[in-house]
Amino acid sequence: MRQVAEYTLFDSGKVLEKAFTAALTDIITCAAHGFVTGDKIQVTTSGTLPTGLSTSTDYYIVKINASTFYLSTTPEDGSATRVDITSAAGSGTHTLHLKSRVINCEDFRHAALSWHTADSANFTTKVQGSRQEDVDFEAAASDSNRWDYIQVINNEDGSTVDGDTGISPTVATTDDDFEFAINVDGIKRLCLDVSTWTAGGLTAVITLFND
């Protein structure tokens, strides 16, 4: 039987950045956030973050409901690695920033990327891949943190998109639908890096499958 899995890598209809509050129960509150478990975020503050949270650190959503969630330090279900909030208030305004989503693809041989843009979208995004399970895509690549940008192929005309250049409006014209193929080739983790965002909407869905 053919094995298929589908994940939304990025949806600009979600909260891209928004203020949040934290509680000693480890619950984060952010009204109508739209996140799903596994979405990757980072946090900033105008003052001092609640103890247990740090800037420039990747956190992963563990959804509770439409307005609350836990944070995890791993992209799995997060139950064993829930971030412990030991001082809830901090000071100033705390803001979360949607980064993307890390997908485990080690059980699959193929990956296809469905791409929808709207509202005069203007952005640059790059597909990141790694054969390392504990990779940190937000940190620089090194001998102990191995990853690279991945080439994708436009199914419409067979043209290739260099991983270092990424997908931009010159590649995926604004307000249109595209299908890209990704060479998984033993890769264990995939992520979509949104490096610049000027305007418009983007939904990127990845489908993993075997022969």
Summary of the structure (lengths in Angstrom):
residues: 211
radius of gyration: 17.5
end to end distance: 8.6
largest distance: 54.3
contacts: 664
relative contact order: 0.25
helix: 0%
strand: 50%
